[in-house]
């Protein structure tokens, strides 16, 4: 039976769902920490696409926990996916090198079109908006991004 080509949205959901387990395993085994894992996972979904993250949350919730209950990875995966959602909802920022801040935002452009972008600023100065992690990666080292642990500092997600 021939396989179907996945849409970009389906591919993002599948990639996030799969990498969620990998990151949860790495955290459980002490190879990484939660803020770094969340930042990597957040980059797998287009900016501010809560619908895609919510689909992954549903998939994670459907798992048979009796099979994996003894392994901490399941609990960590649940925590990670909800933290990724907070980033895409604009509730939490990503931080890079000192002074670098990345917000995932959604807003309506003056022309009436909806935009979802990564907004980069350095030391409070706007640098630019980028549609993909690849574009953002030309201006900031994506490997240095971590989830911001300071509560209540994220800006508005529409405007």
C-alpha atoms as one frame of an Amber mdcrd trajectory, in Angstrom:
protein
   0.000   0.000   0.000   1.551   3.344  -1.007   2.205   5.857   1.723   0.669
   9.301   1.657   2.728  12.452   1.686   2.271  14.344   4.939   1.216  17.966
   4.911   3.539  20.455   6.651   1.141  20.587   9.610   0.947  16.788   9.910
   4.721  16.551   9.708   5.135  19.163  12.471   2.697  17.283  14.734   4.400
  13.947  14.112   7.873  15.405  14.611   6.913  17.107  17.886   5.171  13.962
  19.143   8.218  11.806  18.367  10.853  14.228  19.652   8.843  14.711  22.836
   9.711  11.150  23.846  13.369  11.621  22.936  13.663  14.773  25.043  11.758
  13.198  27.949  14.161  10.262  27.881  17.186  12.573  27.841  15.807  14.546
  30.797  15.038  11.373  32.750  18.593  10.162  32.178  20.177  13.517  33.046
  21.539  14.334  29.567  19.650  17.643  29.272  17.427  19.947  31.288  13.810
  21.003  30.839  14.316  24.635  29.672  16.707  23.585  26.887  14.437  20.707
  25.819  11.372  22.960  25.728  13.197  25.490  23.542  14.216  22.764  21.081
  10.705  21.334  20.976   9.057  24.739  20.521  11.051  25.232  17.331   9.522
  22.120  15.739   6.124  23.795  15.307   5.491  26.968  13.293   5.225  30.055
  15.541   2.030  30.466  17.573   0.377  27.348  16.096  -1.505  26.323  19.223
  -3.751  24.073  17.140  -0.796  21.834  16.279   0.499  21.739  19.858  -3.023
  20.952  21.091  -3.165  18.014  18.677   0.035  16.656  20.211  -1.421  17.159
  23.700  -4.418  15.036  22.679  -2.110  12.317  21.324  -0.043  12.313  24.514
  -3.192  12.159  26.637  -4.443   9.115  24.709  -1.450   7.004  25.663  -2.020
   3.935  27.764  -0.292   5.011  30.959  -0.507   1.537  32.477   2.202   0.461
  30.029   4.609   3.305  30.886   3.523   4.220  34.394   6.740   2.994  36.010
   8.975   5.046  33.760   9.277   8.788  34.517   9.416   9.611  30.808   5.615
   9.662  30.528   5.230  12.300  33.246   8.060  14.359  31.755   6.523  14.170
  28.261   3.238  15.559  29.617   5.063  18.396  31.333   7.146  19.212  28.239
   4.202  19.424  25.854   2.340  21.810  28.174   5.450  23.990  28.496   5.770
  24.067  24.693   2.150  25.190  24.533   2.881  28.057  26.937   5.624  29.288
  24.620   3.390  29.143  21.548   0.623  30.913  23.470   3.016  33.769  24.198
   2.962  33.162  27.938   6.709  32.444  28.125   9.686  33.771  26.175  12.784
  32.052  24.890  16.136  33.496  25.943  19.461  33.108  24.209  22.772  34.750
  24.930  22.621  37.628  27.434  20.156  40.198  26.184  18.594  38.035  23.447
  14.855  37.412  23.725  12.629  35.522  21.293   8.845  35.823  21.483   6.477
  33.638  19.468   3.631  35.894  18.482   0.510  35.995  16.354  -1.020  39.228
  15.166  -3.013  40.742  12.344  -0.915  42.720   9.874  -2.077  46.160   8.713
  -3.154  44.566   5.416  -5.509  42.307   7.382  -3.462  39.124   7.054  -2.686
  37.030  10.081   1.020  36.616  10.872   2.757  34.115  13.132   6.415  34.842
  13.725   9.435  34.590  15.969  10.225  38.149  17.132  13.852  38.686  18.123
  15.151  41.543  20.242  18.578  42.221  21.724  18.859  44.314  24.871  15.305
  45.570  24.302  15.946  46.623  20.679  13.817  45.009  17.959  15.963  42.993
  15.515  13.371  41.372  13.292  10.541  38.920  12.739  11.169  35.489  11.271
   8.695  32.933   9.953  10.820  29.806  10.467  13.471  28.570  12.891  15.876
  28.486   9.941  15.417  32.215   9.336  15.739  32.907  13.071  18.873  30.752
  13.159  20.651  33.195  10.851  20.440  35.821  13.614  20.626  33.837  16.867
  22.304  30.601  17.913  19.291  28.300  18.273  21.287  25.904  20.444  21.591
  28.581  23.148  17.839  29.219  23.415  16.162  28.119  26.621  12.727  28.604
  28.093  12.656  31.767  30.175  12.079  30.904  33.806  11.043  34.416  34.866
   7.242  34.382  35.223   5.016  37.091  33.879   7.397  38.863  31.487   6.091
  37.755  28.119   4.547  40.471  26.002   1.178  40.508  24.254   0.493  37.910
  21.571  -1.673  40.088  19.390  -1.599  43.642  18.335
